[in-house]
Protein backbone atom coordinates (compact mmCIF):
# COMPACT_ATOMS: atom_id res chain seq x y z
CA UNK A 1 0.00 0.00 0.00
CA UNK A 2 1.26 3.50 -0.85
CA UNK A 3 2.37 5.69 2.03
CA UNK A 4 1.15 9.22 2.59
CA UNK A 5 2.73 11.59 0.10
CA UNK A 6 4.66 14.53 1.54
CA UNK A 7 4.96 17.45 -0.91
CA UNK A 8 8.54 18.62 -1.31
CA UNK A 9 9.53 22.28 -0.83
CA UNK A 10 5.87 23.13 -0.26
CA UNK A 11 6.41 26.22 1.86
CA UNK A 12 9.07 27.61 -0.44
CA UNK A 13 6.90 26.99 -3.49
CA UNK A 14 3.93 28.84 -2.00
CA UNK A 15 6.08 31.74 -0.81
CA UNK A 16 7.56 32.25 -4.27
CA UNK A 17 4.38 31.68 -6.27
CA UNK A 18 2.47 33.88 -3.81
CA UNK A 19 -1.04 32.79 -4.87
CA UNK A 20 -3.74 35.43 -4.29
CA UNK A 21 -7.53 35.25 -4.10
CA UNK A 22 -9.20 34.96 -7.50
CA UNK A 23 -6.10 33.85 -9.42
CA UNK A 24 -5.91 30.95 -11.87
CA UNK A 25 -3.30 28.24 -11.27
CA UNK A 26 -2.22 25.22 -13.32
CA UNK A 27 -0.85 22.24 -11.39
CA UNK A 28 0.94 20.24 -14.08
CA UNK A 29 1.69 17.20 -11.90
CA UNK A 30 -1.19 16.75 -9.46
CA UNK A 31 -0.03 13.49 -7.83
CA UNK A 32 -1.63 13.39 -4.39
CA UNK A 33 -2.57 17.07 -4.44
CA UNK A 34 -0.18 18.23 -1.71
CA UNK A 35 0.92 21.40 -3.49
CA UNK A 36 -2.51 21.85 -5.07
CA UNK A 37 -4.20 21.90 -1.67
CA UNK A 38 -1.97 24.75 -0.49
CA UNK A 39 -2.55 26.73 -3.69
CA UNK A 40 -6.32 26.16 -3.51
CA UNK A 41 -6.39 27.53 0.02
CA UNK A 42 -4.70 30.73 -1.13
CA UNK A 43 -6.70 31.43 -4.31
CA UNK A 44 -9.98 30.86 -2.47
CA UNK A 45 -13.55 30.45 -3.73
CA UNK A 46 -13.06 32.96 -6.56
CA UNK A 47 -9.95 31.21 -7.87
CA UNK A 48 -9.55 28.46 -10.47
CA UNK A 49 -7.21 25.47 -10.29
CA UNK A 50 -6.52 23.26 -13.31
CA UNK A 51 -4.91 19.95 -12.33
CA UNK A 52 -3.08 17.65 -14.72
CA UNK A 53 -1.79 14.10 -14.33
CA UNK A 54 -1.58 11.07 -16.63
CA UNK A 55 -1.94 8.56 -13.79
CA UNK A 56 -5.54 7.30 -13.34
CA UNK A 57 -4.84 6.85 -9.63
CA UNK A 58 -4.23 10.62 -9.42
CA UNK A 59 -7.59 11.25 -11.07
CA UNK A 60 -9.26 9.16 -8.37
CA UNK A 61 -7.55 11.21 -5.66
CA UNK A 62 -8.56 14.42 -7.42
CA UNK A 63 -12.26 13.55 -7.07
CA UNK A 64 -11.99 13.67 -3.29
CA UNK A 65 -9.75 16.73 -3.42
CA UNK A 66 -12.25 18.67 -5.56
CA UNK A 67 -15.01 18.09 -3.01
CA UNK A 68 -12.86 19.45 -0.19
CA UNK A 69 -11.53 22.70 -1.66
CA UNK A 70 -13.51 25.88 -2.29
CA UNK A 71 -12.00 27.03 -5.59
CA UNK A 72 -13.22 26.00 -9.02
CA UNK A 73 -11.37 22.88 -10.16
CA UNK A 74 -10.78 20.94 -13.36
CA UNK A 75 -8.81 17.76 -14.06
CA UNK A 76 -7.06 16.75 -17.29
CA UNK A 77 -5.80 13.14 -17.40
CA UNK A 78 -2.97 13.26 -19.91
CA UNK A 79 0.70 14.06 -20.25
CA UNK A 80 1.23 17.60 -18.99
CA UNK A 81 2.92 18.74 -22.21
CA UNK A 82 -0.16 17.80 -24.21
CA UNK A 83 -2.49 19.34 -21.64
CA UNK A 84 -0.63 22.65 -21.61
CA UNK A 85 -0.67 22.80 -25.39
CA UNK A 86 -4.44 22.25 -25.33
CA UNK A 87 -4.98 24.94 -22.72
CA UNK A 88 -2.93 27.36 -24.80
CA UNK A 89 -4.90 26.52 -27.95
CA UNK A 90 -8.14 27.23 -26.07
CA UNK A 91 -6.89 30.66 -24.99
CA UNK A 92 -6.67 29.82 -21.29
CA UNK A 93 -4.63 32.34 -19.28
CA UNK A 94 -3.11 31.64 -15.88
CA UNK A 95 -1.39 33.52 -13.09
CA UNK A 96 0.87 30.62 -12.20
CA UNK A 97 1.90 27.17 -13.39
CA UNK A 98 4.05 24.73 -11.50
CA UNK A 99 5.60 21.29 -12.05
CA UNK A 100 6.70 18.75 -9.44
CA UNK A 101 8.81 16.54 -11.69
CA UNK A 102 9.80 12.88 -11.54
CA UNK A 103 8.02 9.96 -9.96
CA UNK A 104 5.69 10.44 -6.98
CA UNK A 105 5.98 8.71 -3.62
CA UNK A 106 2.67 6.94 -4.22
CA UNK A 107 3.95 5.44 -7.45
CA UNK A 108 7.22 4.33 -5.86
CA UNK A 109 5.53 2.83 -2.81
CA UNK A 110 2.84 1.00 -4.76
CA UNK A 111 5.04 -2.05 -5.28
CA UNK A 112 3.08 -3.54 -8.18
CA UNK A 113 3.86 -0.48 -10.31
CA UNK A 114 7.45 -1.72 -10.52
CA UNK A 115 9.16 1.66 -10.02
CA UNK A 116 11.31 0.70 -7.05
CA UNK A 117 14.40 -1.43 -6.68
CA UNK A 118 13.38 -1.94 -3.02
CA UNK A 119 10.45 -4.25 -3.81
CA UNK A 120 10.32 -7.37 -5.97
CA UNK A 121 7.60 -6.66 -8.52
CA UNK A 122 6.86 -7.07 -12.22
CA UNK A 123 8.89 -4.66 -14.37
CA UNK A 124 6.53 -1.85 -15.33
CA UNK A 125 7.37 1.80 -14.39
CA UNK A 126 4.56 3.34 -16.47
CA UNK A 127 3.08 6.56 -15.09
CA UNK A 128 0.14 5.90 -17.40
CA UNK A 129 -0.68 2.19 -17.07
CA UNK A 130 -2.56 2.37 -20.37
CA UNK A 131 0.49 3.12 -22.51
CA UNK A 132 2.12 0.32 -24.50
CA UNK A 133 5.79 0.77 -23.63
CA UNK A 134 6.83 -0.51 -20.21
CA UNK A 135 10.10 -1.34 -18.45
CA UNK A 136 9.87 -5.02 -19.35
CA UNK A 137 9.90 -4.20 -23.07
CA UNK A 138 12.80 -1.78 -22.67
CA UNK A 139 14.90 -4.32 -20.74
CA UNK A 140 14.08 -7.33 -22.91
CA UNK A 141 13.72 -5.85 -26.41
CA UNK A 142 16.03 -2.86 -26.80
CA UNK A 143 19.45 -3.72 -28.20
CA UNK A 144 22.66 -3.46 -26.21
CA UNK A 145 23.80 -0.20 -27.75
CA UNK A 146 20.47 1.52 -27.11
CA UNK A 147 20.37 0.29 -23.51
CA UNK A 148 23.90 1.55 -22.93
CA UNK A 149 22.99 4.96 -24.32
CA UNK A 150 19.88 5.16 -22.09
CA UNK A 151 21.78 4.13 -18.94
CA UNK A 152 24.48 6.69 -19.69
CA UNK A 153 22.33 9.62 -20.86
CA UNK A 154 19.38 9.28 -18.48
CA UNK A 155 21.08 7.65 -15.49
CA UNK A 156 24.55 9.12 -15.83
CA UNK A 157 25.71 5.59 -15.05
CA UNK A 158 29.48 5.11 -15.19
CA UNK A 159 29.18 1.40 -15.99
CA UNK A 160 26.45 1.74 -18.62
CA UNK A 161 28.13 -0.48 -21.22
CA UNK A 162 28.91 -3.25 -18.77
CA UNK A 163 25.37 -3.25 -17.39
CA UNK A 164 23.80 -3.24 -20.87
CA UNK A 165 26.00 -6.20 -21.82
CA UNK A 166 24.95 -8.07 -18.66
CA UNK A 167 21.27 -7.38 -19.36
CA UNK A 168 21.52 -8.77 -22.89
CA UNK A 169 23.43 -11.82 -21.66
CA UNK A 170 20.91 -12.50 -18.89
CA UNK A 171 17.83 -12.14 -21.09
CA UNK A 172 19.32 -14.49 -23.69
CA UNK A 173 18.89 -17.26 -21.11
CA UNK A 174 15.40 -16.16 -19.99
CA UNK A 175 13.44 -12.88 -20.01
CA UNK A 176 14.05 -10.46 -17.15
CA UNK A 177 10.58 -10.20 -15.64
CA UNK A 178 10.92 -8.58 -12.21
CA UNK A 179 12.66 -5.71 -10.48
CA UNK A 180 14.63 -8.16 -8.32
CA UNK A 181 15.95 -9.98 -11.40
CA UNK A 182 17.01 -6.66 -12.91
CA UNK A 183 18.73 -5.56 -9.69
CA UNK A 184 20.72 -8.80 -9.55
CA UNK A 185 21.70 -8.42 -13.20
CA UNK A 186 22.91 -4.88 -12.57
CA UNK A 187 24.91 -5.96 -9.53
CA UNK A 188 26.57 -8.75 -11.51
CA UNK A 189 28.00 -6.18 -13.94
CA UNK A 190 29.54 -3.89 -11.33
CA UNK A 191 32.97 -4.10 -9.76
CA UNK A 192 32.94 -4.70 -6.01
CA UNK A 193 33.70 -1.05 -5.01
CA UNK A 194 30.68 0.15 -7.03
CA UNK A 195 28.38 -2.51 -5.58
CA UNK A 196 29.16 -1.44 -2.04
CA UNK A 197 29.44 2.32 -2.56
CA UNK A 198 26.98 4.78 -1.05
CA UNK A 199 23.51 4.54 -2.54
CA UNK A 200 21.79 1.56 -4.13
CA UNK A 201 23.76 0.11 -7.06
CA UNK A 202 20.62 -0.04 -9.23
CA UNK A 203 19.42 3.50 -8.57
CA UNK A 204 20.81 5.14 -11.71
CA UNK A 205 19.69 2.39 -14.07
CA UNK A 206 16.16 2.35 -12.64
CA UNK A 207 16.00 6.12 -13.06
CA UNK A 208 17.18 5.83 -16.65
CA UNK A 209 14.63 3.15 -17.57
CA UNK A 210 11.81 5.09 -15.91
CA UNK A 211 12.70 8.26 -17.82
CA UNK A 212 12.83 6.31 -21.09
CA UNK A 213 9.52 4.52 -20.47
CA UNK A 214 7.68 7.76 -19.66
CA UNK A 215 9.50 10.04 -22.10
CA UNK A 216 10.03 12.40 -19.18
CA UNK A 217 12.71 14.74 -20.49
CA UNK A 218 11.04 15.19 -23.85
CA UNK A 219 7.74 15.95 -22.10
CA UNK A 220 9.49 18.59 -19.99
CA UNK A 221 11.07 20.21 -23.05
CA UNK A 222 7.68 20.31 -24.78
CA UNK A 223 5.84 21.59 -21.72
CA UNK A 224 7.93 24.61 -20.75
CA UNK A 225 7.08 26.84 -23.77
CA UNK A 226 3.27 26.51 -23.52
CA UNK A 227 3.43 26.75 -19.71
CA UNK A 228 5.21 30.08 -20.11
CA UNK A 229 3.02 31.27 -22.99
CA UNK A 230 -0.26 30.87 -21.10
CA UNK A 231 0.94 33.05 -18.21
CA UNK A 232 -0.44 36.54 -17.87
CA UNK A 233 1.97 39.42 -17.23
CA UNK A 234 3.42 38.94 -13.73
CA UNK A 235 2.54 35.24 -13.96
CA UNK A 236 4.90 32.81 -12.22
CA UNK A 237 6.35 29.55 -13.50
CA UNK A 238 7.88 27.11 -10.99
CA UNK A 239 9.51 23.71 -11.32
CA UNK A 240 10.77 21.28 -8.70
CA UNK A 241 13.42 18.96 -10.14
CA UNK A 242 14.98 15.87 -8.61
CA UNK A 243 18.04 15.31 -10.76
CA UNK A 244 20.40 17.39 -12.84
CA UNK A 245 18.88 16.35 -16.17
CA UNK A 246 15.59 18.01 -15.25
CA UNK A 247 17.09 20.98 -13.44
CA UNK A 248 19.44 21.74 -16.34
CA UNK A 249 16.53 22.06 -18.76
CA UNK A 250 14.50 24.26 -16.41
CA UNK A 251 17.51 26.47 -15.71
CA UNK A 252 18.30 26.89 -19.41
CA UNK A 253 14.68 27.73 -20.28
CA UNK A 254 14.28 30.34 -17.56
CA UNK A 255 17.70 31.88 -18.14
CA UNK A 256 16.98 32.34 -21.85
CA UNK A 257 13.85 34.31 -21.04
CA UNK A 258 15.59 36.44 -18.45
CA UNK A 259 18.27 37.44 -20.94
CA UNK A 260 18.16 40.83 -22.64
CA UNK A 261 20.34 41.90 -25.56
CA UNK A 262 21.79 39.05 -27.62
CA UNK A 263 23.91 41.16 -29.96
CA UNK A 264 27.59 40.24 -30.40
CA UNK A 265 29.67 41.73 -27.56
CA UNK A 266 31.77 43.80 -29.96
CA UNK A 267 28.70 45.64 -31.35
CA UNK A 268 28.82 49.17 -29.85
CA UNK A 269 25.02 49.67 -29.88
CA UNK A 270 22.24 47.11 -29.38
CA UNK A 271 20.64 46.24 -32.69
CA UNK A 272 18.40 43.38 -31.61
CA UNK A 273 16.12 45.40 -29.32
CA UNK A 274 15.55 42.37 -27.15
CA UNK A 275 14.43 42.97 -23.58
CA UNK A 276 14.06 40.37 -20.82
CA UNK A 277 10.66 38.71 -20.59
CA UNK A 278 11.36 37.05 -17.24
CA UNK A 279 12.63 37.94 -13.81
CA UNK A 280 14.33 35.07 -12.02
CA UNK A 281 12.85 34.85 -8.53
CA UNK A 282 15.47 32.21 -7.69
CA UNK A 283 18.98 33.15 -8.81
CA UNK A 284 20.05 29.75 -7.56
CA UNK A 285 17.84 26.69 -7.07
CA UNK A 286 16.17 26.48 -3.67
CA UNK A 287 17.01 23.28 -1.79
CA UNK A 288 15.06 21.70 1.09
CA UNK A 289 16.09 22.61 4.59
CA UNK A 290 17.93 20.04 6.72
CA UNK A 291 14.78 19.76 8.80
CA UNK A 292 12.67 18.84 5.80
CA UNK A 293 15.21 16.26 4.64
CA UNK A 294 15.30 14.74 8.13
CA UNK A 295 11.53 14.31 8.06
CA UNK A 296 11.37 13.25 4.39
CA UNK A 297 14.70 11.88 3.06
CA UNK A 298 13.31 11.71 -0.47
CA UNK A 299 13.19 15.50 -0.50
CA UNK A 300 16.98 15.72 -0.37
CA UNK A 301 17.55 15.98 -4.12
CA UNK A 302 14.71 18.45 -4.73
CA UNK A 303 15.56 21.79 -6.35
CA UNK A 304 13.09 24.62 -6.96
CA UNK A 305 13.36 27.34 -9.61
CA UNK A 306 10.81 30.12 -10.19
CA UNK A 307 10.53 32.88 -12.80
CA UNK A 308 8.07 35.77 -13.14
CA UNK A 309 6.80 37.01 -16.48
CA UNK A 310 7.61 40.66 -17.23
CA UNK A 311 5.04 42.72 -19.08
CA UNK A 312 6.29 43.95 -22.43
CA UNK A 313 9.30 41.63 -22.58
CA UNK A 314 10.33 40.40 -26.03
CA UNK A 315 11.33 36.82 -26.84
C-alpha positions in Angstrom: 0.0 0.0 0.0 1.3 3.5 -0.8 2.4 5.7 2.0 1.1 9.2 2.6 2.7 11.6 0.1 4.7 14.5 1.5 5.0 17.5 -0.9 8.5 18.6 -1.3 9.5 22.3 -0.8 5.9 23.1 -0.3 6.4 26.2 1.9 9.1 27.6 -0.4 6.9 27.0 -3.5 3.9 28.8 -2.0 6.1 31.7 -0.8 7.6 32.3 -4.3 4.4 31.7 -6.3 2.5 33.9 -3.8 -1.0 32.8 -4.9 -3.7 35.4 -4.3 -7.5 35.3 -4.1 -9.2 35.0 -7.5 -6.1 33.8 -9.4 -5.9 31.0 -11.9 -3.3 28.2 -11.3 -2.2 25.2 -13.3 -0.8 22.2 -11.4 0.9 20.2 -14.1 1.7 17.2 -11.9 -1.2 16.7 -9.5 0.0 13.5 -7.8 -1.6 13.4 -4.4 -2.6 17.1 -4.4 -0.2 18.2 -1.7 0.9 21.4 -3.5 -2.5 21.8 -5.1 -4.2 21.9 -1.7 -2.0 24.8 -0.5 -2.6 26.7 -3.7 -6.3 26.2 -3.5 -6.4 27.5 0.0 -4.7 30.7 -1.1 -6.7 31.4 -4.3 -10.0 30.9 -2.5 -13.5 30.5 -3.7 -13.1 33.0 -6.6 -9.9 31.2 -7.9 -9.5 28.5 -10.5 -7.2 25.5 -10.3 -6.5 23.3 -13.3 -4.9 20.0 -12.3 -3.1 17.7 -14.7 -1.8 14.1 -14.3 -1.6 11.1 -16.6 -1.9 8.6 -13.8 -5.5 7.3 -13.3 -4.8 6.9 -9.6 -4.2 10.6 -9.4 -7.6 11.2 -11.1 -9.3 9.2 -8.4 -7.5 11.2 -5.7 -8.6 14.4 -7.4 -12.3 13.5 -7.1 -12.0 13.7 -3.3 -9.8 16.7 -3.4 -12.3 18.7 -5.6 -15.0 18.1 -3.0 -12.9 19.4 -0.2 -11.5 22.7 -1.7 -13.5 25.9 -2.3 -12.0 27.0 -5.6 -13.2 26.0 -9.0 -11.4 22.9 -10.2 -10.8 20.9 -13.4 -8.8 17.8 -14.1 -7.1 16.7 -17.3 -5.8 13.1 -17.4 -3.0 13.3 -19.9 0.7 14.1 -20.2 1.2 17.6 -19.0 2.9 18.7 -22.2 -0.2 17.8 -24.2 -2.5 19.3 -21.6 -0.6 22.7 -21.6 -0.7 22.8 -25.4 -4.4 22.2 -25.3 -5.0 24.9 -22.7 -2.9 27.4 -24.8 -4.9 26.5 -27.9 -8.1 27.2 -26.1 -6.9 30.7 -25.0 -6.7 29.8 -21.3 -4.6 32.3 -19.3 -3.1 31.6 -15.9 -1.4 33.5 -13.1 0.9 30.6 -12.2 1.9 27.2 -13.4 4.1 24.7 -11.5 5.6 21.3 -12.0 6.7 18.8 -9.4 8.8 16.5 -11.7 9.8 12.9 -11.5 8.0 10.0 -10.0 5.7 10.4 -7.0 6.0 8.7 -3.6 2.7 6.9 -4.2 4.0 5.4 -7.4 7.2 4.3 -5.9 5.5 2.8 -2.8 2.8 1.0 -4.8 5.0 -2.1 -5.3 3.1 -3.5 -8.2 3.9 -0.5 -10.3 7.4 -1.7 -10.5 9.2 1.7 -10.0 11.3 0.7 -7.0 14.4 -1.4 -6.7 13.4 -1.9 -3.0 10.4 -4.3 -3.8 10.3 -7.4 -6.0 7.6 -6.7 -8.5 6.9 -7.1 -12.2 8.9 -4.7 -14.4 6.5 -1.8 -15.3 7.4 1.8 -14.4 4.6 3.3 -16.5 3.1 6.6 -15.1 0.1 5.9 -17.4 -0.7 2.2 -17.1 -2.6 2.4 -20.4 0.5 3.1 -22.5 2.1 0.3 -24.5 5.8 0.8 -23.6 6.8 -0.5 -20.2 10.1 -1.3 -18.5 9.9 -5.0 -19.4 9.9 -4.2 -23.1 12.8 -1.8 -22.7 14.9 -4.3 -20.7 14.1 -7.3 -22.9 13.7 -5.9 -26.4 16.0 -2.9 -26.8 19.5 -3.7 -28.2 22.7 -3.5 -26.2 23.8 -0.2 -27.8 20.5 1.5 -27.1 20.4 0.3 -23.5 23.9 1.5 -22.9 23.0 5.0 -24.3 19.9 5.2 -22.1 21.8 4.1 -18.9 24.5 6.7 -19.7 22.3 9.6 -20.9 19.4 9.3 -18.5 21.1 7.7 -15.5 24.5 9.1 -15.8 25.7 5.6 -15.0 29.5 5.1 -15.2 29.2 1.4 -16.0 26.4 1.7 -18.6 28.1 -0.5 -21.2 28.9 -3.3 -18.8 25.4 -3.2 -17.4 23.8 -3.2 -20.9 26.0 -6.2 -21.8 25.0 -8.1 -18.7 21.3 -7.4 -19.4 21.5 -8.8 -22.9 23.4 -11.8 -21.7 20.9 -12.5 -18.9 17.8 -12.1 -21.1 19.3 -14.5 -23.7 18.9 -17.3 -21.1 15.4 -16.2 -20.0 13.4 -12.9 -20.0 14.1 -10.5 -17.1 10.6 -10.2 -15.6 10.9 -8.6 -12.2 12.7 -5.7 -10.5 14.6 -8.2 -8.3 15.9 -10.0 -11.4 17.0 -6.7 -12.9 18.7 -5.6 -9.7 20.7 -8.8 -9.5 21.7 -8.4 -13.2 22.9 -4.9 -12.6 24.9 -6.0 -9.5 26.6 -8.7 -11.5 28.0 -6.2 -13.9 29.5 -3.9 -11.3 33.0 -4.1 -9.8 32.9 -4.7 -6.0 33.7 -1.1 -5.0 30.7 0.2 -7.0 28.4 -2.5 -5.6 29.2 -1.4 -2.0 29.4 2.3 -2.6 27.0 4.8 -1.1 23.5 4.5 -2.5 21.8 1.6 -4.1 23.8 0.1 -7.1 20.6 0.0 -9.2 19.4 3.5 -8.6 20.8 5.1 -11.7 19.7 2.4 -14.1 16.2 2.3 -12.6 16.0 6.1 -13.1 17.2 5.8 -16.6 14.6 3.2 -17.6 11.8 5.1 -15.9 12.7 8.3 -17.8 12.8 6.3 -21.1 9.5 4.5 -20.5 7.7 7.8 -19.7 9.5 10.0 -22.1 10.0 12.4 -19.2 12.7 14.7 -20.5 11.0 15.2 -23.9 7.7 16.0 -22.1 9.5 18.6 -20.0 11.1 20.2 -23.1 7.7 20.3 -24.8 5.8 21.6 -21.7 7.9 24.6 -20.7 7.1 26.8 -23.8 3.3 26.5 -23.5 3.4 26.8 -19.7 5.2 30.1 -20.1 3.0 31.3 -23.0 -0.3 30.9 -21.1 0.9 33.0 -18.2 -0.4 36.5 -17.9 2.0 39.4 -17.2 3.4 38.9 -13.7 2.5 35.2 -14.0 4.9 32.8 -12.2 6.4 29.5 -13.5 7.9 27.1 -11.0 9.5 23.7 -11.3 10.8 21.3 -8.7 13.4 19.0 -10.1 15.0 15.9 -8.6 18.0 15.3 -10.8 20.4 17.4 -12.8 18.9 16.3 -16.2 15.6 18.0 -15.2 17.1 21.0 -13.4 19.4 21.7 -16.3 16.5 22.1 -18.8 14.5 24.3 -16.4 17.5 26.5 -15.7 18.3 26.9 -19.4 14.7 27.7 -20.3 14.3 30.3 -17.6 17.7 31.9 -18.1 17.0 32.3 -21.8 13.9 34.3 -21.0 15.6 36.4 -18.5 18.3 37.4 -20.9 18.2 40.8 -22.6 20.3 41.9 -25.6 21.8 39.1 -27.6 23.9 41.2 -30.0 27.6 40.2 -30.4 29.7 41.7 -27.6 31.8 43.8 -30.0 28.7 45.6 -31.3 28.8 49.2 -29.8 25.0 49.7 -29.9 22.2 47.1 -29.4 20.6 46.2 -32.7 18.4 43.4 -31.6 16.1 45.4 -29.3 15.6 42.4 -27.1 14.4 43.0 -23.6 14.1 40.4 -20.8 10.7 38.7 -20.6 11.4 37.1 -17.2 12.6 37.9 -13.8 14.3 35.1 -12.0 12.9 34.8 -8.5 15.5 32.2 -7.7 19.0 33.2 -8.8 20.0 29.8 -7.6 17.8 26.7 -7.1 16.2 26.5 -3.7 17.0 23.3 -1.8 15.1 21.7 1.1 16.1 22.6 4.6 17.9 20.0 6.7 14.8 19.8 8.8 12.7 18.8 5.8 15.2 16.3 4.6 15.3 14.7 8.1 11.5 14.3 8.1 11.4 13.3 4.4 14.7 11.9 3.1 13.3 11.7 -0.5 13.2 15.5 -0.5 17.0 15.7 -0.4 17.6 16.0 -4.1 14.7 18.5 -4.7 15.6 21.8 -6.3 13.1 24.6 -7.0 13.4 27.3 -9.6 10.8 30.1 -10.2 10.5 32.9 -12.8 8.1 35.8 -13.1 6.8 37.0 -16.5 7.6 40.7 -17.2 5.0 42.7 -19.1 6.3 44.0 -22.4 9.3 41.6 -22.6 10.3 40.4 -26.0 11.3 36.8 -26.8 
